Amino acid sequence: MKIVSLVSDIMFIPVIQSALSKHDVQFIESYNGEDAELFVLDMDHKDSYEVCKRFPKKSICFGSHKSTEQIKKFTETGCKDMIARSLLNKRLREVI
């Protein structure tokens, strides 16, 4: 499964790599229009909202549980799942 991830904080790259170690995960700095079977999107990344709008059923978004407006905005796109950063490692394994 090809997974593309947009991450604004490099601290989360090892967390995602660990949770998805059995999959081909490509970390990109900016979205270039390519498709994937799944997108793992940091809500703080500048391109994540546009990717989520384009591919909502393929998008798993994560961010701060305190960012209620941002969560609402991403949820309204119909994203596949929303995960709090603190639960990323555990929940990402569960939703894949």
Secondary structure, 3 states (H helix, E strand, C coil): CEEEEECCCHHHHHHHHHHCCCCEEEEECCCCCCCCCEEEEECCCCCHHHHHHHCHHHEEEEECCCCHHHHHHHHCCCCCEEEEHHHHHHHHHHHC
